């Protein structure tokens, strides 16, 4: 009986660990690609008016296990440009990917900025845009591709400050799923032995 209680507790722990909840309003903390030659920290976190003009360079954000969720019928991502007096969203493309290899542009879904918690430093709505994930249920990678001219620097091309997402969901690691499956199999074995 004691071993059955321990197995039940292990299964409950595995289920609690594996359960995922959606988190509203998030800003990336890791880049998987940065061709600007400048520090990653310039582009990370919430909008803070630290920026660089992308020129023809690109920055790829990696949300890791916190996948960006497609909120059906709503926008999913924000891109923030520093207010230098000229709106330059025509000098960038926004692409998304689940695997970090195959990217698809979602630029055509661009609409007026819909704010998220934490982007208050970015005070001018004209210098932010929102996007929909389209056919993707979720994505892990978001790439901002400069379509201007020349290399990144100062105010050359699109002046990228930050990106933000409206909702992310943590995806359990494979070891968590394995632990949960092992616990459920052990519990099934105990139940079968008790019936015989």
Buried (B, 14 or more C-beta within 10 A) or exposed (E): EEEBEEBEEBBEEBEEBBEBEEEEBBBBBEBBBBBBEBEBEBBBBBBBEBBBBBBBBBBBBBBBEBBBBBBEEEBBBBBBBBBEEEBBBEBBBBBBBBEBEEBEBBBEBBEEBBBBEBBEEBEEEEBBBBBBBBEBEBBBBBBBBBBBEEBBBEBBBBBBBBBBBBBBBBBBEEEBBEBBEEBBEBBEEBEEEEEE
